[in-house]
């Protein structure tokens, strides 16, 4: 669309709220198969609980496999939500406006998905609440020295804060929806959720302050959550795991994969709901630039890890990295390198960054690459530790693959419900970048 | 571009006092004379250690100054546009840094353990003197060339069209200006050079970190060490930019361009990055402490558990993180210039001490900060300031030709974030 933007305040309301209309056949055609896959995942899980963890492909010495990979993958996806909504907000980067709601929603749903996996991975999943420290008759106390426990706190804090942040940002928009809808049950639900928002000056004053403070508090969380996840691995002195760059490298990787997922999700939504004027090419350009940056950081980390393993002169370190690139799992290692470092290279060209189709394809490769990164870090490192007598090969079983597919469906299920129930584009913030309505003057806002 | 503002800014250049330039030159000469006398004389170890430390500290700041400018350009940041030139000014030291890098290799026997000792494979390949020299010098030359192209176009953007009124190096930069069309072409070129500077910076300064700091303890290694050094330098450059821009602002009367809002923003940035620094610090410390592998903990124990360096480590942590982070909390401290300068100065000093804690324990058992060490450090400071003032004397102190430069007292959109 090359014509000049014709967005006005009224049109923003109409366009965004129109997305919440009664689900169409197309939506149902997406939603019902998604439910089917969720059901299949559930079936796999029940089968695993019933039969025992043996149905997963765990083989000595690899007892962390696809489930932990999925966990890290989904926590990673959750990252760009807070990045886009909080960090870019603090940096006043306007390209976040149209996409931050989708990114935040994605964050919440991705954390909800990630949170399942530590439980799925448990031998006795019904005892999951033993993870929380509270005085109990079992006289059990969690091990605070374990990074796994830090994870419990990091992820639950992140879920709490990102949900609150998501909800606070929604309040003015829910109020706008409330004012539009007429059917009684919907009106009631939106009225309750909007917390009686009237849009008075006084309310906006406090609202913007609250939002700002939230953003400032959420920003360190982006760094901390994935750092703690990275320490699940870096704290072990297994070759290939014990390395100091893990925390920043994981954070960059998480943002990288999260941005990939934002693009994967927004491209179809933009097309289906005709949001071309909202989610503009400039927005994608900005995200693509962030992808270049994070891809470079991730590439730097791959290189440095490899180089220092060689430099260290430690046969264990070097053996591990040599195995990564040449051993049984080499194909996955090279998929990771190609998807995360090589495929984003064309984004250096402006024409590619502004070509939605190409961008969409690249974003899918990024998702694949980042999943394999976690797989490599976990499985390859575990399968060849210090002791050659304890080496082994792990391959995921159909149960694990089923649950992984189910987790994607679980995530998309929430997402599909979200775009039909809550405004997927921030009405209030979109209006901030539009010209103020003025009688007789049309779109005279050449910034 | 506003011609009137440009003329005004160009006229302000002469307000930089020649006396200050000479004073810093003299300080620099005294410092380097002390170094030469010591290095030739009785105490070459101490002299070379100080040289290495100061080289890494000041070169880091100088290059990171250019990097800050590149980041502002890449991100299309309007908020700190008028600080862009001051941070570029830090980079005036980089050509000199190349000479100092060459000098550094003269003292290799005193500071680089691998110059005198032989290590088994693969360290004999990587820590081979010829290879060390080659990669660092060539890497730095490439970075320097790219940085100089970047600076050239950045300055040309401001000076284009007034070449006839100028003399010396600024006239050379402005020469052959072909009109307003060229400004657009320069914009594109700057957009290409800026990311190149960034990537090379991360790469070359990782080499510096590995070869001149990490390998001083040849059996220790940490994958985060490169970022720890180049991000630390970046934060020190932010602090230095704050300090020097406040001084220039007062001397040249730049209050209309460098208003409170800019300092409020860059103050927040310094605060945020001090938090980021401690994050890197902690991310590096924690896995080493937790895994408790003897070949790795040795490096840390010397620095954080054993005296004399233990106390100094706490000073570093306090002045790089605890103090700036807490002190920059209130809005007042970010906009009242003397307070802000003080906080930034503590932070910058902290980063100097950080280099001390990283480098010296590998080479010496004790803390030795006497008159010689101070004079050598002042020598570097003097030279750094000398180059900076020469640069500011020759070029406009505000990027008047930049399309995102907002003119007087504007730039950046006032948003609700301004209220905090």
HADDOCK unambig.tbl for C-alpha pairs under 7 A between the chains (distance, minus, plus):
assign (segid A and resid 208 and name CA) (segid B and resid 416 and name CA) 6.80 0.50 0.50
assign (segid A and resid 212 and name CA) (segid B and resid 417 and name CA) 6.92 0.50 0.50
assign (segid A and resid 234 and name CA) (segid B and resid 287 and name CA) 6.24 0.50 0.50
assign (segid A and resid 235 and name CA) (segid B and resid 287 and name CA) 5.12 0.50 0.50
assign (segid A and resid 235 and name CA) (segid B and resid 290 and name CA) 6.15 0.50 0.50
assign (segid A and resid 235 and name CA) (segid B and resid 291 and name CA) 5.87 0.50 0.50
assign (segid A and resid 236 and name CA) (segid B and resid 291 and name CA) 6.28 0.50 0.50
assign (segid A and resid 237 and name CA) (segid B and resid 291 and name CA) 5.62 0.50 0.50
assign (segid A and resid 242 and name CA) (segid B and resid 287 and name CA) 6.96 0.50 0.50
assign (segid A and resid 243 and name CA) (segid B and resid 222 and name CA) 6.88 0.50 0.50
assign (segid A and resid 243 and name CA) (segid B and resid 223 and name CA) 6.26 0.50 0.50
assign (segid A and resid 244 and name CA) (segid B and resid 222 and name CA) 5.94 0.50 0.50
assign (segid A and resid 244 and name CA) (segid B and resid 223 and name CA) 5.54 0.50 0.50
assign (segid A and resid 244 and name CA) (segid B and resid 224 and name CA) 5.41 0.50 0.50
assign (segid A and resid 244 and name CA) (segid B and resid 283 and name CA) 6.35 0.50 0.50
assign (segid A and resid 244 and name CA) (segid B and resid 284 and name CA) 4.92 0.50 0.50
assign (segid A and resid 244 and name CA) (segid B and resid 287 and name CA) 6.09 0.50 0.50
assign (segid A and resid 245 and name CA) (segid B and resid 223 and name CA) 5.16 0.50 0.50
assign (segid A and resid 245 and name CA) (segid B and resid 224 and name CA) 4.35 0.50 0.50
assign (segid A and resid 247 and name CA) (segid B and resid 283 and name CA) 6.13 0.50 0.50
assign (segid A and resid 304 and name CA) (segid B and resid 223 and name CA) 6.23 0.50 0.50
assign (segid A and resid 305 and name CA) (segid B and resid 223 and name CA) 6.20 0.50 0.50
assign (segid A and resid 308 and name CA) (segid B and resid 223 and name CA) 6.61 0.50 0.50
assign (segid A and resid 311 and name CA) (segid B and resid 122 and name CA) 6.14 0.50 0.50
assign (segid A and resid 311 and name CA) (segid B and resid 123 and name CA) 6.10 0.50 0.50
assign (segid A and resid 312 and name CA) (segid B and resid 219 and name CA) 6.99 0.50 0.50
assign (segid A and resid 312 and name CA) (segid B and resid 221 and name CA) 6.62 0.50 0.50
assign (segid A and resid 313 and name CA) (segid B and resid 121 and name CA) 6.90 0.50 0.50
assign (segid A and resid 313 and name CA) (segid B and resid 122 and name CA) 5.99 0.50 0.50
